[in-house]
């Protein structure tokens, strides 16, 4: 059994099988639907439900507020149709859509960045050209492994793709990258996707907050903004547990020396010894520095708990929700738990 869903921005209705979400069916049908976390926590796939009925799996209040739900908005990644429907994704003025590519790539370099993060650089052999907006991600498939989403850390004008892979406890793909991936290996990359990308028409201050390997898309955003000559204040906060978790610090210090409008702060949440660095949770460091964030724009990427805490703090400091662009990095275990919660509800 399936339901027909008409998407305002797409000419042909799509069929959504029983139990599937609107976003799953749309992506399978090749619809360039905006999305990010796919788990109801970022709000990138927020849409208007114009007609029909859907059941919503659990989602965060940050992604969809009660007020928005009362106005008829849904999250396509959590919406399972109960009838034929009509929807329209929200269209901010600065939305961009890039051609979705399936590319054959070759590993050009593998670098150890920290004890649990490796940088993998790829050259594109077939399927290009690949265009994306700084901050987006792609689905990456290493030999014999399940596809996993990783954010591009390079800027869109770079010819080499750069991904930061963090070794996760029990993570088969990340373990494979750490133990087996080498120069010359073949890799499949499909994308781009994600709505937490640089809005280069924005002229107000920028607050960027990264946690762990969430630095990858934030690096792309910062590098691209400075390459474009954006002159507003840009402040990057990089939150990690301890010194050994820091990486690319020299890169950002060099940018700060070159661009007076850019500032970089490392924040340690659990330092093992005495330190001269800022300590505590990274969102608390931002809160200590800024009383009023009205007119600013934020880019957040990292663990879900960090992204949610930072989002709440930013809104509490006066930032408009539509100026908060977030990409939460969910582990495979966290995604399984969310899906199980949705199935049980």
C-alpha positions, 0 to 999 in steps of 0.5 A: 500500500502506498500514498500519493504525495504532491510536492509543490516544488516538484512536477510529478507526485511521488508514491510513499510506501506504508511506513515510509517518510515523505523525505525517504520517498522524495530522496529515492525519487530524485527530488532535491528535497532539502534535508540535514540530520534525517532524524528530526533534530535540525529542521532542514526539511521543515515543510508546510502540510497543505493537505492530507494527514501524516503521523509524526515520529519523535523530533526535537522542539528545536527542529519544530516548535509547537507554534510551527506545528499548530500553523501546519508545519511538519518535518518531512524526515519524521512525517509518515503519510496516513492519506494522500498529501500535498506538501511544500518545503520552506523556501528561504530566499537564499536556498540553493540546489546543486545537481546530485552526483554519484562519483568514483573517487580515489584516495589521495591522502590519509592523515592522522589528525588526532588520536581518533580523527583521520583526514581523508582526501579524495580526487574525483575520477568520474561523475563530476563536476561536483558543486556544493555549498560550504557546510554541506555533506555527502554519502561516502562508501568505502570498499565493502562498507555501508554508506556513511554521511561525512561533511566536506571540509574543503571549500567548493572551489577545491578540486580535492574532497576532504573528509574528517572521519572520527573513530567511533566505538563499535563503528564498522566504517570508521574502524575500516577507515582507521585500519585499512583505507590507504592511498589509491583505494576507490571510494564512492561519493554521492551528494551533496545534501544538507541545509546548514551551508554558508549564507553569503548574502548575510552581512551581520556577524557570524558565530560558528560553533564546532565540536569534535569532527564537526569542525569539518563543515565549519572549516569549509564555511569559515574558509569559504567566507574568508575567500569570498572576502566577507568582512563582518566579524566571524568568531569560531568556537571549537569545543573538545574534551582535552588538548589531544582532541584539538586539531587544525589549530595552526590553520585557524590561527594563520587565518586569524593573523591574516584576517582581522575580522576572524577570531578563533577560540578553543574550549576544553570541557574536560582538561586532564591537567592545568591549562591556560585555555578556556574551559567548560562547555563551548556554548557557555563560552559563547554566552559569556562573550555575547549578551545580544545576538540579534542580527547575527547568524550561527553555524553549529556542527557536532554532537547532538547535545552540543548543538541543542544546548547551543541552539537554546542559548543562541535563541535566549540571546536574541538570535532568530531561529531562522539564523541558526543553521545546525548539523548534528552528528549522530552516531549509528547507535544514536540513529538506531535509538531514535528510530526505535523510539519512533517505531515504539511510539 
